[in-house]
Amino acid sequence: MAVGEGLLAVLKADDLAVPQYLGLAARLLGWRELGQALVELGRRDLLHHDAMVAAMAAVHGCVHPSPLEEALRGSGDPRLRRIALEALVQAASPKNGWTADRRALLEERYRKDRSPAVAGPASFVTPP
């Protein structure tokens, strides 16, 4: 684990290695630390296209997507809210399902988001 953590620290320090950092972070960090890393990347304006692709993949690998979604949903950064939407979809996997609360979040928060980067994709999420 020490080698992985060392590599993670090196990648974190390199603005050009954000996608690689997120790929490794998804495997080494818990949901809370992953959320903090995403917030920090957003603050530094490093959530560019490739980083967002890596962030979405990280969410797909997250063991606890519900608390990650909750942590990111109120962000002022639409990129973080878009990642939160992805976490909501992941949380509603076939095992957990689209509960009434998840459906309400999708409808009332994400589909009505002020950013087209969030509301657009949310409008194409179709729970069973």
C-alpha positions in Angstrom: 0.0 0.0 0.0 2.9 2.4 0.7 4.0 2.2 -2.9 0.5 2.9 -4.1 0.2 5.9 -1.7 3.6 7.2 -2.9 2.6 7.0 -6.5 -0.7 8.6 -5.7 1.1 11.6 -4.1 3.3 12.0 -7.1 0.4 11.9 -9.5 -1.6 14.4 -7.3 1.3 16.9 -7.6 1.3 16.7 -11.4 -1.5 18.8 -13.0 -1.0 16.9 -16.3 -1.7 13.5 -14.6 -5.1 14.2 -13.2 -6.8 11.3 -15.0 -4.1 8.9 -13.9 -4.4 10.3 -10.3 -8.2 9.7 -10.3 -7.8 6.2 -11.7 -5.5 5.3 -8.9 -7.4 7.3 -6.3 -10.5 5.3 -7.1 -8.7 2.1 -6.0 -7.0 3.5 -3.0 -9.3 6.1 -1.4 -12.6 5.7 0.4 -15.6 7.7 -0.7 -14.9 10.6 1.7 -11.3 11.0 0.5 -12.3 10.6 -3.1 -14.9 13.3 -2.7 -12.3 15.6 -1.1 -9.9 15.0 -4.0 -12.7 15.8 -6.5 -13.5 19.0 -4.7 -9.9 20.0 -4.6 -9.5 19.3 -8.4 -12.6 21.4 -9.0 -11.2 24.3 -6.9 -8.0 24.2 -8.9 -10.0 24.1 -12.2 -8.5 20.7 -13.2 -11.7 18.9 -14.0 -11.2 19.1 -17.7 -12.7 16.6 -20.2 -10.3 13.7 -19.6 -10.4 14.3 -15.8 -14.2 14.1 -15.9 -14.1 10.8 -17.8 -11.8 9.5 -15.1 -14.0 10.9 -12.4 -17.0 9.1 -13.8 -15.1 5.9 -13.9 -14.0 6.4 -10.3 -17.6 6.8 -9.3 -18.5 3.5 -11.0 -15.8 1.9 -8.9 -16.9 3.5 -5.6 -18.2 1.1 -3.1 -20.3 3.8 -1.3 -21.7 6.1 -4.0 -24.6 7.4 -1.9 -22.6 9.3 0.6 -20.3 10.6 -2.3 -23.4 11.8 -4.1 -24.6 13.5 -0.9 -21.3 15.2 -0.4 -21.1 16.6 -3.9 -24.7 17.4 -4.7 -24.8 20.9 -3.2 -21.5 22.1 -4.8 -21.5 25.4 -6.6 -19.4 23.7 -9.3 -21.5 22.1 -12.0 -18.8 19.6 -12.7 -19.0 18.3 -9.2 -22.8 18.2 -9.4 -22.5 16.2 -12.6 -20.3 13.7 -10.8 -22.9 13.6 -8.0 -25.5 12.7 -10.6 -23.3 9.8 -11.7 -23.0 8.7 -8.1 -26.8 8.8 -7.8 -27.2 6.6 -10.8 -24.5 4.2 -9.5 -26.2 4.1 -6.1 -29.4 3.0 -7.8 -27.8 -0.1 -9.2 -30.0 -3.1 -9.7 -29.1 -4.3 -6.2 -30.3 -1.1 -4.5 -32.8 0.2 -6.9 -34.5 3.6 -7.5 -36.0 4.4 -4.2 -38.6 7.2 -3.8 -35.8 9.4 -2.3 -33.5 8.7 -5.3 -36.3 9.4 -7.8 -37.1 12.7 -5.9 -33.4 13.7 -6.1 -33.3 13.0 -9.8 -36.5 14.9 -10.5 -36.3 17.8 -8.1 -32.6 18.5 -8.0 -30.7 17.1 -11.0 -33.3 17.6 -13.7 -33.9 21.1 -12.5 -30.3 22.0 -12.1 -29.3 25.5 -13.4 -26.5 24.0 -15.4 -27.2 22.2 -18.7 -24.2 20.1 -18.0 -26.2 18.5 -15.1 -29.8 18.9 -16.2 -29.2 17.6 -19.7 -27.7 14.2 -18.7 -30.3 14.0 -15.8 -33.1 14.3 -18.3 -31.9 11.1 -20.0 -31.7 9.0 -16.9 -34.7 6.8 -17.0 -35.4 4.8 -13.9 -37.4 1.6 -14.4 
